[in-house]
Amino acid sequence: ASTFGKGKGGNLTIDAVDIQLIGTTKDNRFVSGLFASAQPNSTGDAGNLTITTNSLLVKDGAQVLASNFEEGKGGNLTIDAVDIQLIGTTKDGQIISGLLASSEANSTGDAGNLTITTNSLLAKDGAQVSASTFGKGKGGNLNIDAVDIQLIGTSKDNRFVSGLFASAQPTSTGNAGNLKVDT
């Protein structure tokens, strides 16, 4: 659910027993995933991405992403799941698997918030949960309410560390959001 122009992007709402997002296209140009975004050259705000599920698996470079690339604000990413597993990167190690809310490099709009409620959250082999800004906009807040959280290891090439991040990246001028974990 994305906007490529002046209008606001739509909301994407998913209610499923089981969700599996795995890998990329053969040429690695496109990752598997769920996306709500304000794309490059757009001025509208992104919509929200809301997921309710028993089981969410994101692996081999697949992503769940709420982002903005220009003037519009990023949407909120909200996940309510019994079990969440985030595993690894693409085969070439260039793209992480993850749950991401971000304001991208050329953006001026603020990122949305990332909120997760779960019994079990596992991020391993370089997979990440991240609310970040790479541009002029503020990063969103990352709020996690989980019974159990496991953060294990790095990507095969040690380039990416599994973890929970609320950050302002080196390319940004916007402030980072807050990180709150209840477990």
C-alpha positions as CSV (number, residue, x, y, z in Angstrom):
1,A,0.0,0.0,0.0
2,S,2.1,2.9,-1.3
3,T,1.8,6.4,-2.7
4,F,3.8,7.6,-5.7
5,G,2.3,11.1,-5.9
6,K,0.5,13.8,-4.0
7,G,-2.2,11.6,-2.4
8,K,-1.9,9.7,0.8
9,G,-1.0,6.0,0.7
10,G,-3.6,3.5,1.8
11,N,-3.6,1.4,4.9
12,L,-2.6,-2.2,4.7
13,T,-4.3,-4.4,7.3
14,I,-3.6,-8.2,7.6
15,D,-5.3,-10.6,9.9
16,A,-4.1,-14.2,9.3
17,V,-3.3,-17.3,11.3
18,D,0.1,-17.7,9.7
19,I,2.3,-15.4,7.6
20,Q,5.6,-16.5,6.0
21,L,7.7,-14.0,4.0
22,I,10.8,-15.7,2.6
23,G,13.6,-14.5,0.3
24,T,13.8,-12.4,-2.9
25,T,13.4,-12.7,-6.6
26,K,16.1,-14.8,-8.3
27,D,18.0,-11.6,-9.4
28,N,17.7,-10.2,-5.8
29,R,16.1,-7.0,-7.2
30,F,12.9,-7.4,-5.1
31,V,12.5,-8.7,-1.6
32,S,9.4,-10.6,-0.4
33,G,7.4,-8.6,2.0
34,L,4.6,-6.3,3.2
35,F,5.0,-2.6,2.5
36,A,3.3,0.7,3.3
37,S,5.3,3.5,1.9
38,A,5.6,7.0,0.5
39,Q,7.8,6.4,-2.5
40,P,10.5,8.6,-4.1
41,N,9.1,11.7,-5.8
42,S,5.8,11.5,-3.7
43,T,4.6,14.2,-1.4
44,G,1.7,12.3,0.2
45,D,2.0,10.6,3.6
46,A,2.3,6.8,3.7
47,G,-0.5,4.7,5.2
48,N,-0.3,2.4,8.2
49,L,0.6,-1.3,8.1
50,T,-1.1,-3.4,10.7
51,I,-0.6,-7.2,11.2
52,T,-2.5,-9.5,13.5
53,T,-1.3,-13.1,13.4
54,N,-0.5,-16.2,15.4
55,S,2.8,-16.8,13.6
56,L,5.0,-14.3,11.6
57,L,8.1,-15.6,9.9
58,V,10.4,-13.2,8.0
59,K,13.6,-14.7,6.6
60,D,16.3,-14.7,3.9
61,G,16.0,-10.9,3.3
62,A,12.2,-10.6,3.4
63,Q,10.9,-7.5,5.1
64,V,7.9,-5.8,6.7
65,L,8.4,-2.1,6.0
66,A,6.7,1.2,6.7
67,S,8.7,4.0,5.2
68,N,8.9,7.3,3.5
69,F,11.3,8.5,0.9
70,E,10.4,12.1,0.4
71,E,8.2,14.9,2.0
72,G,5.4,12.7,3.3
73,K,5.3,11.2,6.8
74,G,5.9,7.4,7.2
75,G,3.1,5.3,8.4
76,N,3.0,3.3,11.6
77,L,3.9,-0.4,11.7
78,T,1.9,-2.3,14.3
79,I,2.2,-6.0,14.9
80,D,0.3,-8.2,17.3
81,A,1.5,-11.8,17.0
82,V,1.9,-14.8,19.3
83,D,5.2,-15.8,17.7
84,I,7.6,-13.7,15.6
85,Q,10.8,-15.1,13.9
86,L,13.2,-12.9,12.0
87,I,16.0,-14.9,10.4
88,G,19.1,-14.0,8.4
89,T,19.8,-11.9,5.3
90,T,19.7,-12.4,1.5
91,K,22.1,-15.0,0.1
92,D,24.5,-12.3,-0.9
93,G,24.3,-10.7,2.6
94,Q,23.3,-7.3,1.3
95,I,19.7,-7.1,2.7
96,I,18.6,-7.9,6.2
97,S,15.4,-9.7,7.2
98,G,13.4,-7.5,9.5
99,L,10.6,-5.4,10.8
100,L,11.4,-1.8,9.8
101,A,9.9,1.7,10.2
102,S,12.1,4.3,8.5
103,S,12.6,7.7,7.1
104,E,14.9,7.1,4.1
105,A,18.0,9.0,3.0
106,N,16.4,11.8,0.9
107,S,13.3,12.2,3.0
108,T,12.2,15.3,4.9
109,G,9.1,13.6,6.5
110,D,9.2,11.9,9.9
111,A,9.1,8.1,10.2
112,G,6.2,6.3,11.7
113,N,6.3,4.3,15.0
114,L,6.9,0.6,15.2
115,T,4.9,-1.2,17.9
116,I,5.1,-4.9,18.6
117,T,3.1,-7.0,21.0
118,T,4.1,-10.7,21.1
119,N,4.7,-13.7,23.3
120,S,7.9,-14.6,21.6
121,L,10.3,-12.5,19.4
122,L,13.4,-14.1,17.9
123,A,15.9,-12.1,15.7
124,K,18.9,-14.1,14.6
125,D,21.7,-14.3,12.0
126,G,21.6,-10.5,11.3
127,A,17.9,-10.0,11.3
128,Q,16.7,-6.7,12.9
129,V,13.8,-4.8,14.3
130,S,14.5,-1.1,13.6
131,A,12.9,2.3,13.8
132,S,15.4,4.7,12.1
133,T,15.9,7.9,10.2
134,F,18.4,8.2,7.4
135,G,17.3,11.7,6.3
136,K,16.0,15.0,7.7
137,G,12.9,13.6,9.3
138,K,12.7,12.3,12.9
139,G,12.9,8.5,13.5
140,G,9.9,6.8,14.9
141,N,9.6,5.2,18.3
142,L,10.1,1.5,18.8
143,N,7.8,0.0,21.4
144,I,8.0,-3.7,22.2
145,D,5.8,-5.6,24.7
146,A,7.0,-9.2,24.7
147,V,7.1,-12.2,27.1
148,D,10.3,-13.5,25.6
149,I,12.9,-11.8,23.4
150,Q,15.9,-13.6,21.9
151,L,18.6,-11.7,19.9
152,I,21.1,-14.1,18.5
153,G,24.3,-13.7,16.4
154,T,25.3,-11.8,13.3
155,S,25.0,-12.2,9.5
156,K,27.4,-14.7,8.0
157,D,29.9,-11.9,7.0
158,N,29.4,-10.2,10.5
159,R,28.2,-7.1,8.7
160,F,24.8,-7.0,10.5
161,V,24.1,-7.6,14.2
162,S,20.7,-9.0,15.2
163,G,19.0,-6.5,17.5
164,L,16.5,-3.9,18.4
165,F,17.3,-0.4,17.1
166,A,15.9,3.2,17.4
167,S,18.5,5.2,15.5
168,A,19.6,8.2,13.6
169,Q,21.9,6.9,10.9
170,P,25.2,8.7,9.9
171,T,23.4,10.2,6.8
172,S,20.6,11.8,8.9
173,T,20.0,15.2,10.4
174,G,16.7,14.1,12.1
175,N,16.6,13.0,15.7
176,A,16.2,9.3,16.6
177,G,13.0,8.0,18.2
178,N,12.8,6.3,21.6
179,L,13.2,2.6,22.3
180,K,11.0,1.1,25.0
181,V,11.0,-2.7,25.8
182,D,8.7,-4.4,28.3
183,T,9.5,-8.0,28.8
